[in-house]
Amino acid sequence: MKFGEKLTVDEFKERNNAKELKLIRNPETGKLFMLVNGKTVGAVSEKYDKEHPFKQVVELIIEEDGKEKNLWCLTNDTNVEEIL
């Protein structure tokens, strides 16, 4: 699995004409997913840390054959140290 385009949460909401990005938990698996405008649009990384909101990014997941899977993943940008 590779990652493609990377957006901030605000950029992702703007692109989807959404006021909010909801995180919902699957009661059967306990995994978190992103919900935008009533539709599930992606997963939340198991390593996602909500304590670092300035490091939140949404990345497009790309299959190994180069085709976009059209699945987004909420994660933390490990390259960002601080935003001022």
C-alpha positions as CSV (number, residue, x, y, z in Angstrom):
1,M,0.0,0.0,0.0
2,K,1.2,3.5,-0.9
3,F,-0.1,6.9,-0.1
4,G,-0.9,9.6,-2.6
5,E,-2.3,13.0,-2.1
6,K,-2.2,14.5,1.4
7,L,-4.7,17.1,2.6
8,T,-5.2,18.8,5.9
9,V,-8.5,18.1,7.6
10,D,-9.8,21.5,6.6
11,E,-8.8,21.0,3.0
12,F,-10.5,17.6,3.0
13,K,-13.7,19.1,4.4
14,E,-13.6,22.0,1.9
15,R,-13.2,19.6,-1.0
16,N,-16.2,17.6,0.2
17,N,-18.3,20.7,1.0
18,A,-18.6,19.5,4.6
19,K,-18.8,21.5,7.8
20,E,-17.5,18.6,9.8
21,L,-15.6,15.3,9.6
22,K,-17.1,12.8,12.0
23,L,-15.2,9.8,13.4
24,I,-17.4,6.8,14.0
25,R,-16.6,3.5,15.6
26,N,-17.7,0.2,14.2
27,P,-19.3,-1.5,17.2
28,E,-18.3,-5.0,16.0
29,T,-14.6,-4.3,15.2
30,G,-13.9,-1.3,17.4
31,K,-12.2,0.4,14.4
32,L,-12.7,4.1,13.6
33,F,-13.9,5.4,10.2
34,M,-14.5,8.9,8.8
35,L,-18.0,10.1,8.0
36,V,-18.6,13.1,5.7
37,N,-22.0,14.3,4.7
38,G,-23.5,11.1,5.9
39,K,-21.2,8.8,3.9
40,T,-18.3,6.7,5.1
41,V,-15.3,8.0,3.1
42,G,-12.3,6.5,4.8
43,A,-10.5,4.8,7.7
44,V,-8.7,6.1,10.7
45,S,-5.2,4.8,11.2
46,E,-4.6,2.7,14.2
47,K,-1.6,5.0,15.0
48,Y,-3.8,8.1,14.8
49,D,-3.2,10.3,17.9
50,K,-6.0,12.9,18.5
51,E,-3.8,14.7,21.0
52,H,-1.8,16.2,18.1
53,P,-4.5,18.0,16.1
54,F,-2.0,20.2,14.2
55,K,-0.5,17.0,12.8
56,Q,-3.8,15.6,11.4
57,V,-3.8,14.8,7.7
58,V,-6.0,12.8,5.3
59,E,-4.1,10.7,2.8
60,L,-5.3,8.9,-0.3
61,I,-4.5,5.2,-0.3
62,I,-3.2,3.8,-3.6
63,E,-3.0,0.2,-4.5
64,E,0.4,-1.3,-5.4
65,D,-0.6,-1.5,-9.1
66,G,-0.9,2.3,-9.1
67,K,-4.7,2.5,-9.2
68,E,-6.4,4.8,-6.7
69,K,-8.4,2.8,-4.2
70,N,-10.4,6.0,-3.5
71,L,-10.1,5.4,0.2
72,W,-8.9,8.1,2.5
73,C,-7.1,7.6,5.8
74,L,-6.9,10.0,8.7
75,T,-3.5,9.9,10.3
76,N,-0.8,12.1,11.8
77,D,1.8,13.7,9.6
78,T,5.1,12.5,11.2
79,N,7.0,15.2,9.3
80,V,5.4,18.1,11.0
81,E,7.1,19.3,14.2
82,E,5.1,22.4,14.9
83,I,2.7,24.9,13.1
84,L,2.9,28.5,14.2
